[in-house]
Amino acid sequence: MTIMVPSVPDIRPTTDLVRGAMFSMLEARGAVEGKRVLDLFAGSGALGIEALSRGATHADLVEQNSKACATIRKNLMAIHLEDQASVVALPVARALGGLNGSYDLVFMDPPYANASEMTDVIDRLVTGNLLDEGSTVVVEQSSRNRRDFARAGEMRLEQEKTYGDTAVSIYIVDHDMKELHR
């Protein structure tokens, strides 16, 4: 699947190698097919679109850059998935307040320079009832400045792999962790 990438500063598309490995890990867990997906810091939309092409039922793609949003829409139309997706043209922090329902699979791939806001985003996902027990959260970040988000709410680190400058961490929402910390 060829995805158009917008020429926008700070948009760093996930490489084919990393995307393929990520989806192999997720599919082995049954975390894609039939799932509702949220792609935060969507960029070109490659992660959300890949999930749809592998059987996810719906994807909300959140990206604040209007040029990138136009590219996401073109990518969705090129492979006839526009009816299964919504593009939200807002900063992630603002978009989270307007999303409804819960997601089974969340991708978070912010510009590496914005990684510091990730703890707040994860906290808002958990406290905003956007994640259910067993939801999967995938964080892509710099392997040089990797942060562990397992303590940020009710998530446990399930799997982690490093591919050069990129670290992929897979977390599972586990409400039992909240009970243990009370």
C-alpha positions, 0 to 999 in steps of 0.5 A, spaced: 500 500 500 503 506 497 501 512 502 502 519 500 506 523 505 505 531 506 511 535 505 510 538 512 515 540 517 515 535 523 511 529 520 515 523 520 512 517 517 513 511 520 517 507 515 515 500 512 519 496 516 517 499 522 509 499 520 510 492 518 513 489 524 508 493 528 502 490 525 505 483 525 505 484 533 498 487 533 495 482 529 498 476 533 495 479 539 488 479 535 488 487 536 486 489 529 481 486 525 474 488 527 477 494 532 475 501 533 482 505 532 484 512 534 490 515 530 493 521 534 498 525 531 496 522 524 501 525 519 499 521 513 494 517 516 499 511 514 497 507 521 490 508 521 489 506 514 493 500 515 489 498 520 483 499 516 486 495 510 487 489 515 480 489 518 479 494 523 472 497 522 473 504 523 478 509 524 478 516 527 485 520 525 487 526 529 492 531 525 492 538 527 496 540 520 490 542 515 495 540 509 496 533 512 489 532 513 488 533 506 493 528 504 490 523 509 483 524 506 486 523 499 489 517 501 483 514 504 479 516 498 485 512 493 483 506 497 476 507 498 476 507 505 473 514 506 467 511 509 470 507 514 474 513 517 473 520 520 479 526 519 479 530 525 483 537 524 485 539 531 491 539 536 490 532 539 489 535 546 483 539 543 480 533 539 480 528 545 475 532 549 470 531 543 471 524 541 465 519 543 466 512 545 471 508 546 477 505 542 480 498 542 486 500 538 490 507 539 496 509 535 500 515 538 506 517 534 508 525 535 513 529 532 519 526 537 520 534 539 513 533 542 514 527 546 513 530 553 506 531 552 505 524 551 503 523 559 498 528 559 495 525 552 495 518 555 492 520 562 486 524 558 485 517 554 484 513 560 480 518 564 476 520 558 473 514 558 476 513 551 479 506 553 476 500 555 479 494 559 484 490 554 484 496 549 491 496 546 495 503 546 501 503 541 507 509 542 512 510 537 517 514 540 525 516 539 529 510 542 534 515 544 529 519 549 524 513 550 519 514 556 515 509 559 508 510 560 506 504 564 505 508 570 501 513 566 494 511 568 492 504 568 496 501 563 502 495 563 507 495 558 506 488 554 511 488 548 517 493 546 521 493 540 527 498 537 528 499 530 534 504 529 532 511 532 525 508 533 522 505 539 515 501 539 511 500 545 505 496 546 501 497 552 494 494 554 489 497 559 488 493 565 483 496 570 486 491 575 492 496 576 488 501 578 485 497 584 492 495 586 494 502 587 489 505 591 
